[in-house]
């Protein structure tokens, strides 16, 4: 049996009402999600999901995309304080970046891995402390769900039906049960929820 420190694996993602994380235009079509990413509910949600996280797990696309957007906000005195705090957390936190092609990490405090998601997460759970946050990386979240390694889900559900695009919860995932730990609704109808795995 693999040793564990009791670290939780958590995951964060924005979804439409029909469960999609991007629109019909492909992975870069975030038009249904982005308008809700700067609301008070969304920003408060960011604070919650990072407050106990000491490791961020990212895919190559997310790591490169975040690198362009977030680090400058960490020192932007005009940015929302919650955005600055999230940006600073993202810059300072230890990061594990999954990639089959990159050999050099695009961030400081980051290491590249090219290994099965379940193996890497199990290894992370065996050392250190604090939550391991799979941060807005649906393919990694799906693989972690398939291995039943996710302990907490942070979801923002946007009041939009996209109609097309990839869904997070696709057929073939194992049946699991979750309990609602927190739910907040924003002024624009977006809902942020926290679900904990019932084991």
C-alpha atoms as a printed R data frame, in Angstrom:
    type eleno elety resid chain resno       x      y       z
1   ATOM     1    CA   UNK     A     1   0.000  0.000   0.000
2   ATOM     2    CA   UNK     A     2   1.307  3.463  -0.943
3   ATOM     3    CA   UNK     A     3   2.100  5.806   1.937
4   ATOM     4    CA   UNK     A     4   0.117  9.022   2.172
5   ATOM     5    CA   UNK     A     5   0.472 12.181   4.222
6   ATOM     6    CA   UNK     A     6  -3.239 12.941   4.159
7   ATOM     7    CA   UNK     A     7  -2.813 15.609   1.473
8   ATOM     8    CA   UNK     A     8  -5.976 16.307  -0.500
9   ATOM     9    CA   UNK     A     9  -6.116 16.446  -4.274
10  ATOM    10    CA   UNK     A    10  -8.403 19.310  -5.284
11  ATOM    11    CA   UNK     A    11  -9.471 20.477  -8.727
12  ATOM    12    CA   UNK     A    12 -10.757 23.768 -10.095
13  ATOM    13    CA   UNK     A    13 -12.685 24.438 -13.308
14  ATOM    14    CA   UNK     A    14 -15.305 26.727 -14.820
15  ATOM    15    CA   UNK     A    15 -18.216 25.033 -16.609
16  ATOM    16    CA   UNK     A    16 -21.350 25.964 -18.525
17  ATOM    17    CA   UNK     A    17 -24.807 24.736 -17.517
18  ATOM    18    CA   UNK     A    18 -24.407 21.853 -19.960
19  ATOM    19    CA   UNK     A    19 -21.112 20.878 -18.344
20  ATOM    20    CA   UNK     A    20 -18.726 22.166 -21.008
21  ATOM    21    CA   UNK     A    21 -15.412 23.871 -20.297
22  ATOM    22    CA   UNK     A    22 -15.050 25.379 -23.764
23  ATOM    23    CA   UNK     A    23 -17.351 26.300 -26.599
24  ATOM    24    CA   UNK     A    24 -17.795 25.079 -30.184
25  ATOM    25    CA   UNK     A    25 -14.710 27.012 -31.321
26  ATOM    26    CA   UNK     A    26 -12.370 24.561 -29.588
27  ATOM    27    CA   UNK     A    27 -10.161 24.737 -26.483
28  ATOM    28    CA   UNK     A    28  -9.504 28.468 -26.919
29  ATOM    29    CA   UNK     A    29 -13.232 29.274 -27.053
30  ATOM    30    CA   UNK     A    30 -13.828 30.363 -23.469
31  ATOM    31    CA   UNK     A    31 -16.480 32.921 -24.404
32  ATOM    32    CA   UNK     A    32 -19.064 31.307 -22.136
33  ATOM    33    CA   UNK     A    33 -16.749 31.279 -19.088
34  ATOM    34    CA   UNK     A    34 -14.615 34.432 -19.276
35  ATOM    35    CA   UNK     A    35 -17.410 36.982 -18.638
36  ATOM    36    CA   UNK     A    36 -17.947 35.421 -15.208
37  ATOM    37    CA   UNK     A    37 -14.264 35.096 -14.251
38  ATOM    38    CA   UNK     A    38 -14.010 38.606 -12.826
39  ATOM    39    CA   UNK     A    39 -17.153 38.700 -10.692
40  ATOM    40    CA   UNK     A    40 -16.998 38.992  -6.916
41  ATOM    41    CA   UNK     A    41 -18.236 35.401  -6.564
42  ATOM    42    CA   UNK     A    42 -15.518 34.124  -8.891
43  ATOM    43    CA   UNK     A    43 -12.762 36.117  -7.213
44  ATOM    44    CA   UNK     A    44 -13.844 34.985  -3.737
45  ATOM    45    CA   UNK     A    45 -13.847 31.424  -5.091
46  ATOM    46    CA   UNK     A    46 -10.210 31.872  -6.220
47  ATOM    47    CA   UNK     A    47  -9.237 32.907  -2.704
48  ATOM    48    CA   UNK     A    48 -10.899 29.817  -1.228
49  ATOM    49    CA   UNK     A    49  -9.391 27.292  -3.611
50  ATOM    50    CA   UNK     A    50  -5.823 28.496  -3.077
51  ATOM    51    CA   UNK     A    51  -5.849 29.130   0.688
52  ATOM    52    CA   UNK     A    52  -4.701 25.593   1.593
53  ATOM    53    CA   UNK     A    53  -2.958 24.660  -1.670
54  ATOM    54    CA   UNK     A    54   0.830 24.278  -1.603
55  ATOM    55    CA   UNK     A    55   1.253 22.547  -4.981
56  ATOM    56    CA   UNK     A    56  -0.309 23.504  -8.315
57  ATOM    57    CA   UNK     A    57  -0.702 20.891 -11.039
58  ATOM    58    CA   UNK     A    58  -0.910 22.292 -14.556
59  ATOM    59    CA   UNK     A    59  -0.939 21.109 -18.140
60  ATOM    60    CA   UNK     A    60   1.426 22.645 -20.658
61  ATOM    61    CA   UNK     A    61  -1.310 24.777 -22.243
62  ATOM    62    CA   UNK     A    62  -2.499 26.141 -18.919
63  ATOM    63    CA   UNK     A    63   1.040 26.806 -17.724
64  ATOM    64    CA   UNK     A    64   1.922 28.768 -20.853
65  ATOM    65    CA   UNK     A    65  -1.388 30.640 -20.894
66  ATOM    66    CA   UNK     A    66  -1.237 31.548 -17.210
67  ATOM    67    CA   UNK     A    67   2.366 32.724 -17.637
68  ATOM    68    CA   UNK     A    68   1.240 35.379 -20.101
69  ATOM    69    CA   UNK     A    69  -1.603 36.676 -17.942
70  ATOM    70    CA   UNK     A    70  -1.079 36.242 -14.197
71  ATOM    71    CA   UNK     A    71   2.496 37.174 -13.157
72  ATOM    72    CA   UNK     A    72   2.175 40.858 -14.145
73  ATOM    73    CA   UNK     A    73  -0.918 41.135 -11.936
74  ATOM    74    CA   UNK     A    74   1.020 40.082  -8.834
75  ATOM    75    CA   UNK     A    75   2.560 43.562  -8.591
76  ATOM    76    CA   UNK     A    76  -0.193 45.595 -10.272
77  ATOM    77    CA   UNK     A    77  -1.397 48.031  -7.626
78  ATOM    78    CA   UNK     A    78  -4.536 48.786  -9.669
79  ATOM    79    CA   UNK     A    79  -5.625 45.137  -9.923
80  ATOM    80    CA   UNK     A    80  -8.287 43.695  -7.652
81  ATOM    81    CA   UNK     A    81  -6.558 42.559  -4.413
82  ATOM    82    CA   UNK     A    82  -7.969 39.051  -4.887
83  ATOM    83    CA   UNK     A    83  -6.487 38.854  -8.384
84  ATOM    84    CA   UNK     A    84  -3.136 40.057  -7.025
85  ATOM    85    CA   UNK     A    85  -3.230 37.454  -4.244
86  ATOM    86    CA   UNK     A    86  -4.056 34.667  -6.702
87  ATOM    87    CA   UNK     A    87  -1.336 35.808  -9.095
88  ATOM    88    CA   UNK     A    88   1.225 35.938  -6.284
89  ATOM    89    CA   UNK     A    89   0.180 32.474  -5.109
90  ATOM    90    CA   UNK     A    90   0.550 31.129  -8.656
91  ATOM    91    CA   UNK     A    91   4.020 32.642  -9.042
92  ATOM    92    CA   UNK     A    92   5.272 31.486  -5.633
93  ATOM    93    CA   UNK     A    93   3.681 28.038  -5.331
94  ATOM    94    CA   UNK     A    94   5.488 24.816  -6.292
95  ATOM    95    CA   UNK     A    95   4.207 23.767  -9.702
96  ATOM    96    CA   UNK     A    96   4.113 20.416 -11.473
97  ATOM    97    CA   UNK     A    97   3.594 20.810 -15.226
98  ATOM    98    CA   UNK     A    98   2.544 17.859 -17.376
99  ATOM    99    CA   UNK     A    99   3.940 17.890 -20.901
100 ATOM   100    CA   UNK     A   100   5.067 15.385 -23.515
101 ATOM   101    CA   UNK     A   101   6.980 18.024 -25.452
102 ATOM   102    CA   UNK     A   102   8.456 20.642 -23.091
103 ATOM   103    CA   UNK     A   103  11.699 19.834 -21.325
104 ATOM   104    CA   UNK     A   104  12.291 23.202 -19.655
105 ATOM   105    CA   UNK     A   105   9.776 24.581 -17.211
106 ATOM   106    CA   UNK     A   106   8.089 27.811 -18.386
107 ATOM   107    CA   UNK     A   107   7.799 29.031 -14.768
108 ATOM   108    CA   UNK     A   108  10.084 29.431 -11.800
109 ATOM   109    CA   UNK     A   109   9.406 26.919  -9.011
110 ATOM   110    CA   UNK     A   110   8.113 24.446 -11.592
111 ATOM   111    CA   UNK     A   111   9.155 20.993 -12.686
112 ATOM   112    CA   UNK     A   112   8.156 19.154 -15.833
113 ATOM   113    CA   UNK     A   113   6.745 15.638 -15.770
114 ATOM   114    CA   UNK     A   114   5.903 13.177 -18.519
115 ATOM   115    CA   UNK     A   115   4.306 10.321 -16.596
116 ATOM   116    CA   UNK     A   116   0.837  8.939 -15.829
117 ATOM   117    CA   UNK     A   117  -1.269 11.451 -13.883
118 ATOM   118    CA   UNK     A   118  -2.297  8.886 -11.266
119 ATOM   119    CA   UNK     A   119   1.327  7.973 -10.540
120 ATOM   120    CA   UNK     A   120   2.408 11.614 -10.166
121 ATOM   121    CA   UNK     A   121  -0.521 12.518  -7.894
122 ATOM   122    CA   UNK     A   122   0.041  9.433  -5.748
123 ATOM   123    CA   UNK     A   123   3.691 10.437  -5.381
124 ATOM   124    CA   UNK     A   124   2.756 13.989  -4.414
125 ATOM   125    CA   UNK     A   125   0.322 12.698  -1.791
126 ATOM   126    CA   UNK     A   126   3.134 10.692  -0.206
127 ATOM   127    CA   UNK     A   127   5.272 13.724   0.678
128 ATOM   128    CA   UNK     A   128   4.839 17.273   1.915
129 ATOM   129    CA   UNK     A   129   1.692 18.919   3.166
130 ATOM   130    CA   UNK     A   130  -1.121 21.157   1.962
131 ATOM   131    CA   UNK     A   131  -3.573 20.642  -0.862
132 ATOM   132    CA   UNK     A   132  -2.521 19.606  -4.361
133 ATOM   133    CA   UNK     A   133  -4.600 21.773  -6.718
134 ATOM   134    CA   UNK     A   134  -5.190 20.664 -10.297
135 ATOM   135    CA   UNK     A   135  -5.679 24.161 -11.618
136 ATOM   136    CA   UNK     A   136  -8.039 24.578 -14.593
137 ATOM   137    CA   UNK     A   137  -6.683 21.562 -16.502
138 ATOM   138    CA   UNK     A   138  -9.654 19.432 -17.611
139 ATOM   139    CA   UNK     A   139  -7.677 16.560 -19.158
140 ATOM   140    CA   UNK     A   140  -5.683 16.135 -15.933
141 ATOM   141    CA   UNK     A   141  -8.813 16.478 -13.792
142 ATOM   142    CA   UNK     A   142 -10.550 13.774 -15.857
143 ATOM   143    CA   UNK     A   143  -7.609 11.390 -15.449
144 ATOM   144    CA   UNK     A   144  -7.539 12.056 -11.698
145 ATOM   145    CA   UNK     A   145 -11.300 11.451 -11.484
146 ATOM   146    CA   UNK     A   146 -10.886  8.224 -13.457
147 ATOM   147    CA   UNK     A   147  -8.346  7.072 -10.846
148 ATOM   148    CA   UNK     A   148 -10.627  8.292  -8.001
149 ATOM   149    CA   UNK     A   149  -7.890 10.561  -6.683
150 ATOM   150    CA   UNK     A   150  -9.851 13.830  -6.460
151 ATOM   151    CA   UNK     A   151 -10.936 14.691  -2.924
152 ATOM   152    CA   UNK     A   152 -12.488 18.105  -3.557
153 ATOM   153    CA   UNK     A   153 -13.994 19.851  -6.607
154 ATOM   154    CA   UNK     A   154 -14.144 23.640  -6.910
155 ATOM   155    CA   UNK     A   155 -16.509 24.452  -9.765
156 ATOM   156    CA   UNK     A   156 -17.867 27.695 -11.157
157 ATOM   157    CA   UNK     A   157 -21.059 27.050 -13.119
158 ATOM   158    CA   UNK     A   158 -21.908 29.801 -15.607
159 ATOM   159    CA   UNK     A   159 -25.542 30.413 -16.625
160 ATOM   160    CA   UNK     A   160 -24.888 29.623 -20.280
161 ATOM   161    CA   UNK     A   161 -25.714 26.604 -22.444
162 ATOM   162    CA   UNK     A   162 -22.847 26.265 -24.877
163 ATOM   163    CA   UNK     A   163 -24.386 23.526 -27.008
164 ATOM   164    CA   UNK     A   164 -21.019 22.217 -28.203
165 ATOM   165    CA   UNK     A   165 -17.542 21.717 -26.797
166 ATOM   166    CA   UNK     A   166 -15.867 19.228 -24.471
167 ATOM   167    CA   UNK     A   167 -17.492 18.166 -21.214
168 ATOM   168    CA   UNK     A   168 -15.587 17.478 -18.021
169 ATOM   169    CA   UNK     A   169 -17.821 14.630 -16.881
170 ATOM   170    CA   UNK     A   170 -17.763 12.291 -19.841
171 ATOM   171    CA   UNK     A   171 -19.120  8.744 -19.967
172 ATOM   172    CA   UNK     A   172 -16.786  6.141 -18.526
173 ATOM   173    CA   UNK     A   173 -15.828  7.832 -15.267
174 ATOM   174    CA   UNK     A   174 -16.299  5.649 -12.192
175 ATOM   175    CA   UNK     A   175 -19.457  6.177 -10.157
176 ATOM   176    CA   UNK     A   176 -18.666  8.317  -7.090
177 ATOM   177    CA   UNK     A   177 -20.627 10.234  -4.469
178 ATOM   178    CA   UNK     A   178 -19.989 13.822  -3.383
179 ATOM   179    CA   UNK     A   179 -21.271 16.140  -0.673
180 ATOM   180    CA   UNK     A   180 -21.925 19.845  -1.188
181 ATOM   181    CA   UNK     A   181 -19.633 21.754   1.182
182 ATOM   182    CA   UNK     A   182 -20.273 25.295  -0.032
183 ATOM   183    CA   UNK     A   183 -22.406 27.119  -2.579
184 ATOM   184    CA   UNK     A   184 -22.460 30.811  -3.489
185 ATOM   185    CA   UNK     A   185 -24.336 32.628  -6.232
186 ATOM   186    CA   UNK     A   186 -23.031 35.747  -7.919
187 ATOM   187    CA   UNK     A   187 -24.945 38.778  -9.143
188 ATOM   188    CA   UNK     A   188 -24.790 37.565 -12.743
189 ATOM   189    CA   UNK     A   189 -26.232 34.153 -11.959
190 ATOM   190    CA   UNK     A   190 -22.943 32.270 -11.772
191 ATOM   191    CA   UNK     A   191 -22.709 29.682  -9.009
192 ATOM   192    CA   UNK     A   192 -19.528 28.614  -7.266
193 ATOM   193    CA   UNK     A   193 -19.677 25.249  -5.555
194 ATOM   194    CA   UNK     A   194 -17.352 23.103  -3.489
195 ATOM   195    CA   UNK     A   195 -17.945 19.342  -3.464
196 ATOM   196    CA   UNK     A   196 -16.064 16.884  -1.253
197 ATOM   197    CA   UNK     A   197 -15.672 13.235  -2.176
198 ATOM   198    CA   UNK     A   198 -17.579 10.859   0.102
199 ATOM   199    CA   UNK     A   199 -15.329  7.891   0.854
